[in-house]
Amino acid sequence: MPKKILSGLNIALLLIILLSFIVRVVGIGKYPVGFTQDEASFGYDAYSLLKTGKDQWGVSFPLVLRSFGDFKLPLYTYLTVPSVAIFGLNEFATRLPNAIFGALAVLATYLMVLEFTKDKKLALVSALFLAYSPWHISLSRGAFEANLTTFFIPFGIWSYLKGLKQNNWMTIAAVTFGLNLFSYHSARIFTILIIPALVVSTYKGASLQGVKSNIKRYLVPIIVFTVFVVLVFYSFFIGAGKRGADILISNPTDNWAAVADRRYEAVLIGMPDIVSKAFSNKLTYVAKTFVNNYLSYLSPNFFFTQGAGEATYGMISGRGVLYTFEIFFQVICLYSFIKGRKFKGIKFFLFWILIALIPAALTKSTGYAANRVAIMMPSIQIISAYGAIILVEYITKSIHNKLVKNISYIGILFVLIISVTTFFEDYIYHAPIHSAGSMSFGTREVVKYISSIEEKYEEIRVSRTLSVPQIWFAFYKHWDPKDYQKYSKDWIVYEQKGYSYIDQYDGYRLGKYIFGHLDMNTLIRSENILIVGKPSEFLPKISVQKTIYYPNGSPAYFIVAP
């Protein structure tokens, strides 16, 4: 089978995959700028598992990572263990698995589209669009678990389609889909929704006897996937359910104050209270919020102009997740579909896009959460690819003047090259200036400087504004996981005190490091102490021992010795 796969790869595909890996791996220690606390947590958990078989909280081979109280899914951490074992605990090793799986997603997309449509041209162009997608490149260059599903879903679908002919592949599909359930919270919902759609789109035996026959034939993969589903349900009781409850729109941040205010407004104008409840209640609020969220992700603003609402996942805010020129390819594809021209499987891929929005629409966010709808890839790129093919075919068949035809081809190529070039120019030269704060830039420099002088001080106070600051010292100092776990077992009281996250707990410590709120009036009178925080936390005209700067030259952190 591997020989057949390799024989089907032509030089163009090999170049696409090779270049896709290069643009995802070169300089990943530096770009995206900074290194988020989630990335550091994935890396340190991998380091801890490698050294002790336990995560940073002392849990053996966990199904859910407590992390900072946000209970992350564990697949990315487990995939990072080999990388950390080979390259050590650093940014490169932590980000490398995503770069590898990002490139593999390009191959998986090609295989899936080819198997689904039997159209090699569409498969190749789809792989090309994903390879140079600004959305996919950005997510592939950091330790962002949301990106894993862009490999596991298409590879799972390809394995499923192969499994319709060879049973062994169906077991591989079951394992792949099962692993995807532990990649990212949005991917869990999407996987459960996409599998029935896939079965319906490919199932040919409608009789009851046919159903029984298929269940018997695929009993092993059904059992395998069921085991993963059971583990998912079990994970709800050990933390994953808490994370889901925290971010759902059914648990609003204002504790339903908006509903109460709207009901009060209606009563104030004269509407009976019982009637106002019919119009303004929890159900209507959730329904309205879901619809608004859902439609917002279908807007041109998200796709082509505004893009991600935050830069914490390495993406560029204010830039669409797709290239602007893709709007023409998307319109051409949809127009052709309405007119009756379509490729095999287009309904499935359009349905894929529509259900990919559901997890994000169900969750709270302050803007476009591009990471939560990353499950839309590579289906959205397949639609663009088909539109591009139609346009090129139209030019080939309809324009008979050779000069005009060549100019048209050159024009399309020029737009593609300029679009990709301007993305990388933005990514390398402008994004670091604007996203440094969101990406926790400067924490490595903080730890490096403090480590060089820490023996002079009895105590080091670190502000919670560094965002769960213990992880920076654990990661960059390669803190012995066994020792770290001795401290973290005492931190668990944060839950008993009613806090959702560890950094809400004031005064927890790691060795001589103490984390929490900085009471400057008290601390400035202390002796033999070092203080780390953001500039806004310190009193005016305080003597600063060391300043860590953002790329734009503004101060990021102060290190002060009173």
C-alpha positions in Angstrom: 0.0 0.0 0.0 2.8 2.6 0.8 4.3 1.9 -2.6 0.9 2.6 -4.3 0.6 5.9 -2.3 4.2 6.9 -3.3 3.7 6.1 -6.9 0.7 8.4 -7.0 2.6 11.4 -5.9 4.0 13.5 -8.7 6.8 16.0 -8.6 4.3 18.9 -8.1 2.8 17.3 -5.0 6.2 16.6 -3.6 7.2 20.2 -4.1 4.0 21.4 -2.5 4.5 19.2 0.6 8.2 20.1 0.9 7.6 23.8 0.6 4.6 23.6 3.0 6.9 22.1 5.6 9.6 24.7 5.0 7.2 27.7 5.4 5.9 26.1 8.6 9.2 25.1 10.3 11.8 27.7 9.4 12.2 30.1 12.2 9.4 28.7 14.4 11.4 29.6 17.5 11.2 33.2 16.6 7.9 33.5 14.6 5.3 33.9 15.8 6.9 36.4 18.2 6.7 35.5 21.9 5.6 32.3 23.4 2.2 31.9 25.1 1.5 30.4 28.4 -0.5 27.6 26.7 2.5 26.7 24.5 4.8 26.7 27.6 2.3 24.5 29.4 2.1 22.0 26.6 5.9 21.9 26.4 6.4 21.5 30.2 3.7 18.9 30.5 5.5 16.9 27.7 8.8 17.4 29.6 7.2 16.2 32.9 5.6 13.2 31.2 9.0 12.3 29.6 10.8 12.5 33.0 8.2 11.2 35.4 5.2 9.8 33.5 3.1 12.4 35.1 1.9 15.9 34.1 2.8 19.1 36.0 0.1 18.3 38.6 1.4 14.8 39.3 -1.4 13.0 37.3 -0.1 9.8 35.6 -0.7 9.8 31.8 -3.7 12.0 32.0 -6.7 12.1 29.6 -7.2 15.8 30.5 -4.5 18.3 31.4 -5.4 20.5 34.3 -2.9 23.0 33.1 -3.9 26.3 34.7 -7.4 25.2 35.6 -8.6 25.4 32.0 -8.3 21.6 31.4 -6.7 21.2 28.0 -7.0 18.1 25.9 -3.8 16.1 26.0 -3.1 15.0 22.4 -0.7 17.8 21.5 1.3 17.2 24.7 1.7 13.5 24.0 2.8 14.3 20.4 5.4 16.8 21.8 7.1 14.2 24.1 9.3 12.8 21.3 10.3 16.3 20.1 11.3 17.4 23.6 13.2 14.1 24.1 15.2 14.8 20.9 15.7 18.6 21.0 15.2 19.4 24.7 12.7 21.7 26.3 12.6 24.8 24.2 10.3 26.8 21.9 11.4 24.9 18.7 10.8 21.5 20.2 7.4 22.5 21.5 6.2 24.0 18.2 7.8 21.4 15.9 4.9 18.8 16.1 2.4 21.3 14.8 4.7 22.2 11.9 5.0 18.6 11.0 1.3 17.9 11.3 0.6 21.1 9.4 2.6 19.8 6.4 1.1 16.3 6.8 -2.4 18.0 6.6 -1.5 19.1 3.1 -0.8 15.5 2.1 -3.9 14.3 3.9 -6.0 16.9 2.0 -4.6 15.7 -1.3 -5.3 12.1 -0.5 -8.8 12.8 0.8 -9.9 14.9 -2.2 -8.4 12.4 -4.6 -10.2 9.5 -3.0 -13.4 11.4 -2.7 -13.6 13.0 -6.1 -11.1 10.9 -8.3 -10.0 14.3 -9.6 -6.3 14.7 -9.3 -6.3 18.3 -10.5 -8.7 19.3 -7.8 -6.8 17.3 -5.2 -3.5 19.0 -6.2 -4.9 22.6 -6.2 -6.7 22.0 -2.9 -3.4 20.9 -1.3 -1.7 24.0 -2.8 -4.3 26.3 -1.3 -4.0 24.7 2.1 -0.2 24.8 1.9 -0.1 28.6 1.5 -3.2 29.4 3.5 -2.4 32.3 5.9 -4.9 30.7 8.4 -3.2 27.3 8.3 0.4 28.6 8.2 -0.2 30.8 11.2 -1.8 28.0 13.3 0.9 25.5 12.2 3.8 27.6 13.4 2.9 27.6 17.1 2.0 25.0 19.7 -1.7 25.6 18.9 -3.7 22.4 19.4 -6.6 23.7 17.3 -4.5 23.0 14.2 -4.2 19.2 14.8 -7.7 18.5 13.5 -6.7 19.8 10.1 -4.7 16.7 9.7 -6.7 14.1 11.7 -10.1 14.9 10.0 -9.0 14.6 6.3 -6.7 11.7 7.1 -9.6 10.0 9.0 -11.9 10.6 6.0 -9.4 9.2 3.6 -8.9 6.1 5.7 -12.7 5.7 6.0 -13.1 5.9 2.2 -10.2 3.4 1.8 -11.9 1.2 4.4 -15.0 0.9 2.3 -12.9 -1.4 0.1 -10.4 -2.7 2.6 -11.5 -3.3 6.2 -8.1 -2.6 7.8 -8.3 1.0 6.7 -11.6 1.4 8.6 -9.8 0.5 11.8 -7.2 3.2 11.1 -10.0 5.6 10.4 -11.6 4.7 13.8 -8.2 5.3 15.6 -7.7 8.6 13.7 -11.2 10.0 14.5 -10.8 8.7 18.1 -7.5 10.6 18.6 -9.1 13.7 17.1 -11.5 13.6 20.0 -8.6 14.4 22.3 -7.0 17.2 20.1 -9.2 20.2 20.8 -12.6 20.9 22.4 -14.2 22.2 19.2 -12.9 19.1 17.3 -14.8 16.9 19.7 -18.2 18.3 18.7 -17.2 18.5 15.0 -16.0 14.8 14.9 -19.3 13.6 16.3 -21.2 15.6 13.7 -19.0 14.9 10.6 -18.9 11.1 11.0 -22.7 10.6 10.5 -22.5 13.0 7.5 -19.7 11.0 6.0 -21.5 7.7 6.5 -24.7 9.1 4.9 -22.8 10.6 1.9 -21.1 7.3 1.1 -23.6 4.6 2.3 -25.3 2.7 -0.5 -27.1 -0.2 1.2 -30.4 1.2 2.6 -31.9 -2.1 3.6 -32.0 -3.3 7.2 -30.1 -6.4 6.1 -27.4 -4.1 4.6 -27.1 -2.2 7.8 -26.6 -5.4 9.8 -24.1 -6.7 7.3 -22.0 -3.5 7.5 -22.1 -3.5 11.3 -20.8 -7.1 11.3 -18.2 -6.2 8.7 -16.9 -3.1 10.6 -17.4 -4.5 14.2 -13.7 -4.0 15.1 -13.5 -0.3 14.1 -16.9 0.4 15.7 -15.6 -1.1 19.0 -12.4 0.9 18.7 -14.2 4.2 18.2 -16.6 3.4 21.0 -13.7 3.0 23.4 -12.6 6.5 22.5 -16.1 7.8 23.0 -16.3 6.2 26.4 -13.0 7.8 27.3 -14.4 11.2 26.2 -17.4 10.8 28.6 -15.0 9.7 31.4 -12.9 12.8 30.8 -16.0 15.0 31.4 -15.8 13.9 35.1 -12.1 14.7 35.5 -12.1 18.3 34.2 -13.1 18.4 30.5 -16.7 19.1 31.4 -15.7 22.1 33.5 -13.9 23.7 30.6 -16.9 23.2 28.3 -19.3 24.7 30.9 -17.0 27.7 31.4 -17.0 28.8 27.8 -20.5 27.9 26.7 -23.0 30.8 25.9 -25.4 29.1 28.3 -23.0 30.3 31.1 -22.8 34.0 30.3 -20.1 36.1 31.9 -22.6 38.6 33.3 -24.6 35.8 35.0 -27.8 36.6 32.9 -27.7 40.3 33.8 -28.4 41.2 30.1 -31.6 39.1 30.2 -32.8 40.7 33.5 -32.0 44.2 32.1 -34.0 43.6 28.9 -36.9 42.3 30.9 -36.8 45.3 33.2 -36.8 47.7 30.2 -40.0 46.1 28.9 -41.7 46.2 32.2 -40.7 49.8 32.7 -42.5 50.8 29.4 -45.6 48.9 30.5 -45.3 45.3 29.4 -46.6 42.8 31.9 -43.8 40.9 33.6 -45.1 37.5 32.5 -45.2 38.7 28.9 -41.7 40.1 29.1 -40.4 36.8 30.3 -41.8 35.2 27.2 -39.6 37.5 25.1 -36.6 37.8 27.3 -35.4 34.5 28.9 -32.5 32.2 29.0 -33.7 30.2 26.0 -34.2 33.3 23.8 -30.8 34.7 24.9 -29.0 31.5 24.0 -30.8 31.2 20.7 -30.1 34.8 19.7 -26.5 34.6 20.7 -25.9 31.3 18.9 -27.4 32.7 15.6 -25.4 35.9 15.9 -22.2 34.0 16.5 -22.9 31.5 13.8 -23.7 34.1 11.1 -20.7 36.3 12.1 -18.3 33.5 11.0 -19.9 33.4 7.6 -19.3 37.1 7.0 -16.8 38.4 4.5 -15.3 40.4 7.4 -14.1 37.2 9.1 -12.9 35.5 5.9 -11.3 38.4 4.0 -10.8 41.6 6.0 -10.9 41.3 9.8 -9.9 37.7 10.5 -8.9 36.5 13.9 -10.2 38.7 16.8 -7.0 38.1 18.8 -3.4 37.4 18.2 -2.8 34.8 20.9 -2.8 32.0 18.4 -0.2 33.5 16.1 -2.7 34.9 13.7 -2.8 38.5 12.4 -5.7 40.5 13.7 -7.1 42.8 11.0 -6.2 40.4 8.2 -8.7 37.9 6.8 -8.1 34.2 7.4 -8.3 33.7 3.6 -6.6 35.7 0.9 -8.8 38.5 -0.5 -8.7 37.0 -4.0 -10.3 33.9 -2.7 -13.6 35.7 -2.5 -13.8 35.4 -6.3 -13.1 31.7 -6.3 -15.6 31.1 -3.5 -18.3 33.0 -5.5 -17.5 31.1 -8.7 -17.7 27.8 -6.9 -21.0 28.5 -5.3 -22.5 30.0 -8.5 -21.4 26.9 -10.4 -22.9 24.7 -7.7 -26.3 26.5 -8.0 -26.1 26.3 -11.8 -25.7 22.5 -11.5 -22.0 22.2 -12.1 -20.3 20.5 -9.2 -17.7 17.9 -8.3 -18.4 14.7 -6.5 -18.6 15.3 -2.8 -19.2 19.1 -2.9 -22.4 18.8 -0.8 -20.4 17.0 1.8 -17.7 19.7 1.9 -20.2 22.5 2.0 -22.0 20.7 4.9 -18.6 20.4 6.5 -18.2 24.2 6.5 -21.6 24.7 7.9 -21.3 22.3 10.9 -17.7 23.5 11.6 -19.2 26.8 12.8 -21.4 25.2 15.5 -18.7 24.7 18.2 -17.6 28.3 17.9 -21.2 29.6 17.8 -21.9 27.8 21.1 -19.0 29.4 22.9 -18.4 32.8 24.4 -15.9 35.1 22.7 -15.0 38.8 22.4 -14.6 38.5 18.6 -13.8 36.1 15.9 -12.2 33.0 17.5 -10.4 31.8 14.4 -8.9 28.9 16.4 -12.3 27.5 17.3 -13.4 27.4 13.6 -10.1 26.0 12.3 -12.0 22.7 11.9 -13.4 24.4 8.8 -10.1 23.7 7.1 -9.3 22.2 4.6 -12.9 22.2 3.3 -12.9 26.0 2.8 -9.7 25.7 0.7 -11.2 22.9 -1.4 -14.1 25.3 -2.3 -11.6 28.0 -3.3 -9.6 25.4 -5.3 -12.6 24.3 -7.3 -13.5 28.0 -8.1 -9.9 28.6 -9.3 -10.1 25.5 -11.6 -13.4 26.7 -13.1 -12.0 30.1 -13.7 -8.8 28.8 -15.5 -11.0 26.4 -17.5 -13.2 29.2 -18.5 -10.3 31.3 -19.7 -8.9 28.3 -21.6 -12.1 27.6 -23.4 -13.6 31.1 -23.9 -10.7 33.3 -24.7 -9.3 32.5 -28.1 -6.8 35.4 -28.5 -3.5 33.8 -27.3 -2.1 37.1 -26.1 -5.2 37.9 -24.0 -5.2 34.3 -22.7 -1.6 34.5 -21.6 -2.1 37.9 -20.0 -5.0 36.4 -18.0 -2.9 33.5 -16.8 -0.1 35.8 -15.9 -2.6 38.1 -14.1 -3.9 35.3 -11.9 -0.3 34.1 -11.1 0.7 37.6 -10.3 -2.2 38.1 -7.8 -1.4 34.7 -6.2 2.3 35.6 -5.8 1.7 39.1 -4.5 -0.9 37.9 -2.0 1.4 35.2 -0.5 4.3 37.7 -0.5 2.4 40.4 1.3 1.2 37.9 3.9 4.7 36.9 4.8 5.8 40.6 4.8 3.0 41.3 7.3 3.8 38.1 9.3 7.5 38.8 9.7 7.8 42.6 9.8 4.5 43.9 11.2 2.8 41.2 13.3 5.6 41.1 15.9 5.0 44.8 16.6 1.3 44.4 17.1 1.0 40.9 18.6 4.0 40.9 21.1 1.8 41.7 24.1 -0.8 39.1 23.2 1.9 36.5 22.7 3.6 37.1 26.1 6.7 38.4 24.5 9.6 39.0 27.0 8.9 36.3 29.5 12.0 34.3 28.3 14.1 37.4 28.8 12.6 38.0 32.3 13.5 34.4 33.4 16.9 34.6 31.8 17.8 37.8 33.6 16.4 36.7 37.0 18.2 33.4 36.8 21.5 35.2 36.5 21.0 37.2 39.7 18.5 35.2 41.8 21.0 33.9 44.3 21.4 37.4 45.6 17.8 37.5 46.9 15.9 35.5 49.4 12.5 36.0 47.7 11.3 36.9 44.2 7.8 38.3 43.9 6.3 37.8 40.4 3.0 39.5 39.4 0.1 37.5 38.2 -0.1 40.0 35.2 2.6 37.8 33.7 -0.3 35.4 33.2 0.2 32.2 35.3 3.8 33.2 35.8 5.0 29.9 37.3 4.9 28.2 33.9 7.6 30.6 32.5 10.0 29.6 35.3 9.2 25.9 35.0 9.7 26.0 31.2 12.7 28.2 30.8 14.6 27.0 33.9 13.8 23.3 33.0 12.5 22.9 36.5 12.8 19.3 37.8 9.3 18.0 37.3 9.5 15.9 40.5 10.3 19.0 42.5 7.6 21.0 40.6 5.0 18.4 41.4 5.7 18.7 45.2 4.7 22.4 45.0 1.7 21.9 42.6 0.1 19.4 44.9 -0.2 22.3 47.4 -1.6 24.7 44.8 -4.7 22.5 44.3 -6.4 24.4 47.2 -7.2 27.1 44.7 -10.3 25.0 43.8 -11.3 24.7 47.5 -11.1 28.5 47.8 -13.6 28.9 44.9 -11.1 30.0 42.2 -11.4 28.8 38.6 -7.8 29.3 37.7 -4.5 28.9 39.6 -3.3 32.5 39.0 -6.4 33.8 40.8 -5.0 32.3 44.0 -2.7 34.8 45.7 0.6 33.9 47.2 1.3 30.4 45.8 5.0 29.7 45.5 7.6 27.7 43.6 10.9 27.6 45.5 11.8 31.2 46.3 9.3 32.5 43.7 6.0 33.8 45.0 3.2 34.6 42.5 0.2 36.8 42.9 -0.9 40.4 43.5 1.9 43.0 44.0 1.2 45.2 47.1 3.7 47.9 46.3 3.3 49.9 49.5 4.4 46.9 51.4 7.0 45.4 49.0 9.0 48.6 48.5 9.9 48.5 52.2 11.1 44.9 52.0 14.7 43.9 51.9 16.5 41.3 49.9 13.6 40.9 47.6 13.2 41.1 43.8 9.9 42.2 42.2 8.7 41.5 38.6 5.7 43.0 37.1 4.3 45.3 34.4 5.2 49.0 34.3 1.7 50.1 35.3 2.0 48.2 38.6 4.9 50.2 39.9 5.0 53.6 41.7 6.2 56.6 39.7 9.9 57.3 39.6 10.8 53.9 41.1 14.3 52.8 40.4 14.2 50.0 37.9 17.0 47.4 37.9 16.1 45.9 34.5 13.5 46.7 31.8 12.4 44.2 29.3 11.1 45.8 26.1 8.6 44.9 23.4 9.7 44.9 19.8 8.3 48.4 19.3 10.5 49.8 22.1 7.8 50.2 24.8 8.5 48.6 28.2 7.0 45.2 28.7 8.2 44.3 32.3 10.1 45.9 35.1 12.4 44.1 37.4 12.9 46.0 40.6 15.0 45.5 43.8 13.7 48.0 46.5 
